[in-house]
Amino acid sequence: MTDRILLVGATGFLGRAVAARLADRNAIALVRSTSDRSALPKRMELREGELAQPLPLADVDTLVYCASMGFGQVPGLVHQLQTEGIVRRAIFVSTTAIFTSLPSASRAVRVAAEAAVQASALDWTILRPTMIYGTARDRNICRLLRFVNRWPVFPLCGNALWQPIYVDDLADAVVATLDSPSTSHTAYNLAGAEPLTFADLIRTSARAVGRRILLLPVPLEAAVLAARLTRVVSSEQIRRLAENKAFSIADAVRDFNFAPRSFADGVRREAESLGLAPSPRRG
Ligand SMILES: NC(=O)c1ccc[n+]([C@@H]2O[C@H](COP(=O)([O-])OP(=O)(O)OC[C@H]3O[C@@H](n4cnc5c(N)ncnc54)[C@H](OP(=O)(O)O)[C@@H]3O)[C@@H](O)[C@H]2O)c1
């Protein structure tokens, strides 16, 4: 009998890329009545459900969870999985944000969610991506690309290390994990090919849209004060900008041949998908 996979979060930024990969594998997409289903593969079975309620798990033996673990529903879901006892294998997508040393409203919820998964009798794997980018649906790099395409100067606040992961590389990792029994009972940090400084991240993004950029260093505390006064971004967001976000991917490389692309490659693809890549002449 073929495994029946239920994909939770199928209509999200990551979930759509995972859905495209699981559509031919007898997977079912969990959707809400309000979900935008237009990006899901036509041949994929849809099943209505809502994380605030027990999930419709009849005939499902594998769960792929691409919704947030930060809303408090995971311990209840783990309880349901264990009580009903049909689902054995479960992949959960968490986040490297659980390692932040800054105050975070959702950190404790996420840590408790991971703990519930790890204490369960499930055959679990946890994947913790860094910031995910790629396509117009990402919430950060596409805004940065539009900014550097428009403005010649960028305020540089701190010069922390970043290591964003391209959405397709993460979706490939989700599928590779499903196919790699050695990933059982393990949590993996997943990031791009190599860390780069914030300055290099901005410069590489500017290059991807064919622009030069002048970086204007701004002291962290001044930026925090400006954030407080203008309320355009929160002071926590500014402090997070200046926190190192580089992670070793060695375990994932060893266990399931994780081979993410470089930021230069990923951001060039994203610029192309946004129609911001330079024409050959402008370059
Ligand atoms: N985006 C990032 O940069 C980033 C970075 C690190 C980690 N992550 C983690 O990666 C995972 C995927 O992130 P994402 O950016 O793809 O998320 P997203 O775009 O916000 O998608 C969330 C998905 O969860 C579904 N969902 C939300 N609440 C639900 C509920 N109550 N019941 C059923 N489904 C519900 C949404 O359905 P609807 O379409 O109906 O809203 C959507 O399919 C999450 O665990 C996130 O924490 C993301």
PDBQT file of the ligand as one rigid body, heavy atoms in Angstrom, charges set to zero:
ROOT
HETATM    1  N1  LIG A 301       8.751  32.433   5.677  1.00  0.00    +0.000 N 
HETATM    2  C1  LIG A 301       9.918  32.408   6.316  1.00  0.00    +0.000 C 
HETATM    3  O1  LIG A 301      10.838  33.213   6.054  1.00  0.00    +0.000 OA
HETATM    4  C2  LIG A 301      10.165  31.345   7.364  1.00  0.00    +0.000 A 
HETATM    5  C3  LIG A 301      11.410  31.331   8.008  1.00  0.00    +0.000 A 
HETATM    6  C4  LIG A 301      11.679  30.311   8.909  1.00  0.00    +0.000 A 
HETATM    7  C5  LIG A 301      10.721  29.349   9.187  1.00  0.00    +0.000 A 
HETATM    8  N2  LIG A 301       9.518  29.397   8.550  1.00  0.00    +0.000 N 
HETATM    9  C6  LIG A 301       8.553  28.330   8.847  1.00  0.00    +0.000 C 
HETATM   10  O2  LIG A 301       8.269  27.636   7.645  1.00  0.00    +0.000 OA
HETATM   11  C7  LIG A 301       6.913  27.173   7.661  1.00  0.00    +0.000 C 
HETATM   12  C8  LIG A 301       6.203  27.687   6.431  1.00  0.00    +0.000 C 
HETATM   13  O3  LIG A 301       6.261  29.099   6.409  1.00  0.00    +0.000 OA
HETATM   14  P1  LIG A 301       5.519  29.915   5.268  1.00  0.00    +0.000 P 
HETATM   15  O4  LIG A 301       6.209  31.242   5.148  1.00  0.00    +0.000 OA
HETATM   16  O5  LIG A 301       5.374  29.052   4.049  1.00  0.00    +0.000 OA
HETATM   17  O6  LIG A 301       4.084  30.141   5.918  1.00  0.00    +0.000 OA
HETATM   18  P2  LIG A 301       2.798  30.835   5.276  1.00  0.00    +0.000 P 
HETATM   19  O7  LIG A 301       3.048  31.289   3.883  1.00  0.00    +0.000 OA
HETATM   20  O8  LIG A 301       2.304  31.826   6.263  1.00  0.00    +0.000 OA
HETATM   21  O9  LIG A 301       1.748  29.617   5.173  1.00  0.00    +0.000 OA
HETATM   22  C9  LIG A 301       1.085  29.140   6.298  1.00  0.00    +0.000 C 
HETATM   23  C10 LIG A 301       0.222  27.968   5.881  1.00  0.00    +0.000 C 
HETATM   24  O10 LIG A 301      -0.415  27.447   7.053  1.00  0.00    +0.000 OA
HETATM   25  C11 LIG A 301      -1.821  27.423   6.841  1.00  0.00    +0.000 C 
HETATM   26  N3  LIG A 301      -2.496  27.680   8.104  1.00  0.00    +0.000 N 
HETATM   27  C12 LIG A 301      -2.332  28.754   8.932  1.00  0.00    +0.000 A 
HETATM   28  N4  LIG A 301      -3.134  28.649   9.986  1.00  0.00    +0.000 NA
HETATM   29  C13 LIG A 301      -3.844  27.509   9.824  1.00  0.00    +0.000 A 
HETATM   30  C14 LIG A 301      -4.867  26.881  10.570  1.00  0.00    +0.000 A 
HETATM   31  N5  LIG A 301      -5.327  27.415  11.710  1.00  0.00    +0.000 N 
HETATM   32  N6  LIG A 301      -5.374  25.714  10.111  1.00  0.00    +0.000 NA
HETATM   33  C15 LIG A 301      -4.929  25.171   8.940  1.00  0.00    +0.000 A 
HETATM   34  N7  LIG A 301      -3.967  25.722   8.185  1.00  0.00    +0.000 NA
HETATM   35  C16 LIG A 301      -3.433  26.889   8.623  1.00  0.00    +0.000 A 
HETATM   36  C17 LIG A 301      -2.082  28.539   5.848  1.00  0.00    +0.000 C 
HETATM   37  O11 LIG A 301      -3.324  28.314   5.234  1.00  0.00    +0.000 OA
HETATM   38  P3  LIG A 301      -4.127  29.519   4.469  1.00  0.00    +0.000 P 
HETATM   39  O12 LIG A 301      -3.575  29.580   3.078  1.00  0.00    +0.000 OA
HETATM   40  O13 LIG A 301      -5.551  29.091   4.541  1.00  0.00    +0.000 OA
HETATM   41  O14 LIG A 301      -3.857  30.791   5.244  1.00  0.00    +0.000 OA
HETATM   42  C18 LIG A 301      -0.899  28.337   4.909  1.00  0.00    +0.000 C 
HETATM   43  O15 LIG A 301      -1.149  27.244   4.051  1.00  0.00    +0.000 OA
HETATM   44  C19 LIG A 301       6.339  27.655   8.996  1.00  0.00    +0.000 C 
HETATM   45  O16 LIG A 301       6.546  26.657   9.949  1.00  0.00    +0.000 OA
HETATM   46  C20 LIG A 301       7.218  28.852   9.342  1.00  0.00    +0.000 C 
HETATM   47  O17 LIG A 301       7.254  29.083  10.736  1.00  0.00    +0.000 OA
HETATM   48  C21 LIG A 301       9.204  30.373   7.664  1.00  0.00    +0.000 A 
ENDROOT
TORSDOF 0
